Amino acid sequence: MRITPSPEDRLVAGYAALAIVIHVLEAGFPSPIPGVKPGLANVVTLIVLLRHSLRLAIWVALLRVLVGSLLVGSFMAPGFWLSTAGAAASLLLLTLGSLWNRAVPVLRLGAPGLSVLAALAHMGGQFALAYTVFVPHPGLLRLLPPLMTAALAFGLATGFAAAAILRQLPSVAAGRP
């Protein structure tokens, strides 16, 4: 029995591969604060969300977390769970942002707005898990303001990067994934 991937499967695979490569490269960047990375792979997720669909963006994000953790050697380690918690929170806010865009198109959130929501949610999800499971100490709360500030800054940066890339891409033909 031969399994034939659909055009949508190929699209997800291509975007996920790009996000995974960026994720793995970014894992090698030094970080002044543990857990703080620019989140450059999230540019890919935003592009998929705004160009294709929320469902495809969710697939890309989840594949990036899973396969990226396998490639960098963090699968099932605390970093994997933190990344998974952040991705889940981020995808939840991207879902709400997408629903907002459909319900109130006049006040539509663009790539920077969605990116900031996702980045803050990602950091919030990671922090909540870290605080409740890994380091349940009140001193950890002192890190929350600088971590959320970094998330805001990186969210804006990745959002503007995604917007700039989207402006350069040709439009997607109607009826295609």
C-alpha positions in Angstrom: 0.0 0.0 0.0 1.4 3.3 -1.1 0.7 6.5 0.9 0.5 9.5 -1.3 1.0 12.8 0.5 -1.5 15.6 -0.4 -0.4 19.0 -1.5 -1.3 20.2 2.0 1.0 17.5 3.6 3.9 18.7 1.4 3.2 22.3 2.4 3.3 21.5 6.1 6.4 19.4 5.6 8.2 22.2 3.8 7.3 24.9 6.3 8.0 22.5 9.3 11.4 21.7 7.8 12.3 25.3 7.5 11.1 26.0 11.1 13.1 23.1 12.4 16.3 24.2 10.8 15.8 27.7 12.2 15.0 26.2 15.7 18.1 24.0 15.6 20.4 26.9 14.5 18.9 29.2 17.2 19.5 26.5 19.9 23.2 27.2 19.3 23.0 30.9 20.0 24.3 31.9 23.4 21.6 33.4 25.7 22.3 36.0 28.5 19.2 34.8 30.3 18.3 31.1 30.4 15.2 30.3 28.3 15.3 33.6 26.4 15.7 33.2 22.6 14.5 35.4 19.8 12.0 32.8 18.5 13.0 33.2 14.9 11.3 29.9 14.0 8.0 31.5 15.0 8.3 33.7 11.9 7.5 30.6 9.9 4.5 29.8 12.0 3.2 33.3 11.6 3.6 33.2 7.8 1.8 29.9 7.7 -1.0 31.3 9.8 -1.5 34.5 7.8 -0.9 32.9 4.4 -2.6 29.6 4.8 -4.6 28.6 7.9 -4.5 28.1 11.6 -4.7 24.4 11.3 -1.5 24.3 9.2 0.2 26.7 11.5 -0.5 24.4 14.5 0.9 21.4 12.6 4.1 23.4 11.8 4.5 24.6 15.4 4.0 21.2 16.9 6.3 19.4 14.5 9.0 22.1 15.1 8.8 21.5 18.9 8.8 17.7 18.6 11.4 17.2 15.9 13.5 20.2 17.0 13.8 18.7 20.5 14.8 15.3 19.1 17.5 17.0 17.0 19.0 19.2 19.8 18.8 16.3 22.3 16.2 17.8 24.7 13.3 15.5 24.0 11.6 14.7 27.4 14.0 16.9 29.2 12.8 20.0 31.1 13.5 22.2 28.1 11.2 20.1 26.0 8.4 20.4 28.4 9.0 24.1 28.8 9.0 24.5 25.0 5.8 22.4 24.7 4.0 24.5 27.4 5.1 27.7 25.6 4.0 26.4 22.2 0.6 25.3 23.6 0.0 28.7 25.2 1.2 30.5 22.1 -1.1 28.4 19.8 -4.0 29.1 22.1 -3.5 32.8 21.8 -2.9 32.5 18.1 -6.3 30.7 17.9 -8.0 33.4 19.8 -6.3 36.1 17.7 -7.5 34.3 14.5 -11.0 34.2 15.9 -10.7 37.9 16.7 -9.6 38.6 13.2 -12.6 36.8 11.8 -15.1 38.3 14.2 -13.8 41.9 14.0 -12.1 42.4 10.7 -12.0 46.1 11.1 -9.7 45.7 14.1 -7.7 42.9 12.5 -4.4 41.9 14.2 -1.5 41.8 11.8 1.7 39.8 12.0 3.2 42.1 14.8 0.1 42.0 16.9 -0.3 38.2 16.6 3.4 37.7 17.2 3.4 39.8 20.4 0.4 37.8 21.7 2.1 34.5 20.8 5.5 35.6 22.4 3.9 36.8 25.6 1.8 33.6 25.8 4.8 31.4 25.1 6.8 33.0 27.8 3.8 32.9 30.2 3.3 29.2 29.5 6.9 28.4 30.0 7.0 30.5 33.2 3.9 28.9 34.6 5.3 25.4 34.1 8.7 26.4 35.5 7.1 28.0 38.6 4.6 25.2 39.3 6.7 22.2 38.5 10.5 22.9 38.3 11.2 25.8 40.6 8.3 26.6 42.9 10.1 29.4 44.7 8.8 33.0 45.1 12.2 34.4 44.0 11.5 33.1 40.5 8.8 35.8 40.2 11.5 38.4 40.1 12.4 37.1 36.7 8.9 37.5 35.2 9.2 41.2 34.3 12.5 41.0 32.4 11.3 37.7 30.7 8.0 39.3 29.6 9.9 42.4 28.4 12.2 40.2 26.3 9.1 38.3 25.0 7.5 41.6 24.0 10.6 42.9 22.2 11.3 39.6 20.4 7.6 39.3 19.6 7.6 42.6 17.9 10.8 41.8 16.0 9.6 38.5 14.7 6.2 40.0 13.9 7.8 42.7 11.8 10.1 40.2 10.2 7.1 38.0 9.2 5.2 41.1 7.9 8.2 42.0 5.7 8.6 38.5 4.4 4.8 38.3 3.6 5.0 41.5 1.6 7.7 39.9 -0.6 5.8 36.7 -1.2 3.4 36.2 -4.1 -0.2 35.8 -3.1 -1.6 32.3 -2.7 -3.9 31.2 -5.5 -7.5 30.7 -4.5 -8.4 27.2 -3.7 -4.8 26.1 -3.0 -3.5 25.3 0.5 
